[in-house]
Amino acid sequence: MLLTCIVFLALTGCLAPKPEEVIALTWWVTFALDSDQYLALQTIAEGYTEKTGHAVDLVSVPWDDIAPRGFAASRLAIEQESGRGPDVWGPVPHNWTGAFAGQNQVLPLEMNQIQASYQYVGSALQACQFDGKQYALPVLIDSVALIYNRALISDPPTSFEELLDLARDLVDTEHDRWGLVLPLLSQYHTYPFIDGYGGYIFKCERDQCDVGDIGLNNEGAVQGIRFLSDLYVKERLFPEALADRAVMHSHAVRLFTEGKAGMLIDGSWVLPDIRASSVEYGVAVIPKLPGTTDYPRPLTLVQAVFASAHTSHPDEAVDLLNHIASPDSVLAMHDVWGKTPVRRDVLGSADFRESHHASAWSDQATIGVPLPNVPELDYVWTPWARALDEAIPGLTPAQDVLDSAVEQIKGYLEDD
């Protein structure tokens, strides 16, 4: 009788179904457990679990555990090789894409795997490509912009000539008051002056960069650095501390938050300090430089999420990426980071556009040029910084010191 029942159940398919596999995904992030960023990402992870039933283990790791390290293997690479690495990681800077792809660490994405791919700002999606392949999903974008004190400047300048007139009128060295402040030796903060006159780092078209074509010493780059140097050396438009690498960042922000500066060129990362002050501020696009017809393009840095090429659950890992990059998730990150979302459906929403600051940051980031996502970028930073140290204070002619920097960069590339 028992045998008959077993045969009947088997033939009719009535045996108990096999339990579904329990999938657990690991997501590495670079934020401390008690940070607002981690808590926001934890909420996003919990939302994915609620939606799919897949567990997500959100793991906080040091920045250097994920960051590419040239020829030295990062902890991420070592863990991936051993089969213990994360299924996804990020948000991290998009310019790591080339290094991740070159070391076969990341899972390439097909466009049909990206939900509502048409909603992404094209330049942000493109920033996460390498050699014609999509390797990550962008979530936020950031750049420097013009931040102004509404008590000193009612409306932002629409031309750089107007900006300089406002800045000159506000300078009062006796009372340590200034019209415009920025860290003068910072590559990020001075790049709009280089780009505005036609300079560039590497010549890039879409996701292809010619690292042999370096534009940091071309005529436009030299003109931009000379222009900024003249404002500092000849016009004395900036305090000396802004040309001191040790204090230039903090000093620029302090002058603005104390109400001693009318305008500040800086990124959204300084907003917590400004909001903690009594300064009522506005944000605007950096105006066109004198004698130019196009807006200067600041370097933009896209925050992106990646799926591991070594994951045991590629479909679910990609699904998690789409969830992290969804409108609700991106808005949650924007609320904490203050960086600009890269989705058109978010940027075009009424709530977002009603925020003057959010709209201005979006306009500035859209104008910007993505930081080249090639590993060779690592060789650029130090020679470039040394050139600014010499050129901005007028210690060495801009052309000479930029020529020297480019020759040094080329030497590094030849030795690689």
C-alpha positions, 0 to 999 in steps of 0.5 A: 500500500505504501509503495503504491502511494509513493508511486502515485505521488511521483507520477502525479507530481505531488511530491513536495517541491524542492526548496528554493536556493537561499541567495545571499549577496555581499555588498562592499561600501567604504563608509563607516558603520555610524555614518549617514551614508552607511545608514542610507545604503543599509536602507537600500539593501533592506529594500532589496531584500524585502522586494526579492527575498535575497539577503544582502550583507552590507560590509564596511571596508576601508577605501584602500581595500577597494581602490586600484593600486597599480601593480599591487593587488588590493584586498578586493582583488585578493578576496576575489581570487580566493572566491570570498570577495563581494558580489557588488561594491560601491559607490566608488569613483568612476575613474577606477573603471579602467583599472578594474576592467584591465584586471578582469575584476568587474562584470561587463553589462549588456544594455538590455540588463540595465533597467530604463537605460534611457533615463541615465544622463549619457555622459554619466553612463559613458563615464563607466565604459571602457574599451566599448563595454559598460562596466558599472551603473552611475548613481551620482555626479559631482563637480566644483561650482560657484557658491556665493554669499547672498548677503554680499551678492544678490545675483550670481555673475553671468560673465567672468568679467562681472565676477571679477568686478564683484570680487574686486569691489569686495576685497578689503585686506585690512578686514580680511574680506575677499571677493572670490576664494578657491584652493589655488593649487588644487587640480580640481579647482583650477581645471575650469581655467585650463579647460576654459581656454582649451587645455585638457588632461588626455584627449578623450572621445567618448570612452577612448582616451589617447594617453599619448596626447596630453594637453596640460601644457598646450596654449590653452592650458598655459593661458588659463594658469597664467590668467589665474596666476595674474589674479593672485600675483599681480592683482592680489585678488586672493589671500596668500593662504590659498596658495599654501597647499597645507591650508588652502582648502580649509582656509577657503571654506573658513573665509566663506563660512565666516562671511568674509568671502563673496564667492567660493569655487568648490564642490558639494562636499563643503556644503555641510560646513556652509550649512552649519554656518549662518551664511545664506548661500546660492549656487551657480554655474561658473561663468565663461572666462574672458574672451571665450564663447563656451562655459569652462568645464570642471572635472566631474566625478561619477559615483558608480556601483560595480558587479564582480566578475567572480560572483556566483550569482551574476543575475542577482548581482546585476539586479542589485545594481539596478536596485541601487541605481533606481530613482528611489535609491538615487534620491535617498543617496542624494539626500545624504551626499548632496551630489547630483543624481544622474537619472533624467527621471529624477532630475526632471521631477518637480520636487528636484527642480524646485530646489535651486541648489539641486538644479544649479549643481545639476546644471554645472555637472552636466557641463563638466567633463568626466575624469578620464577613467584610465589607469594612466591617470595615476601618473598625472597628479603629482607632476601636475600638482608640482607645476601648480606649486610653481606656476600659480605663485609666479615662481616659474613661468607657466609654460616652462613648468607645465612643459616639465610636468608633461615630460615627466608624465610621458616618462612615467608612461614610457616606463610603465 
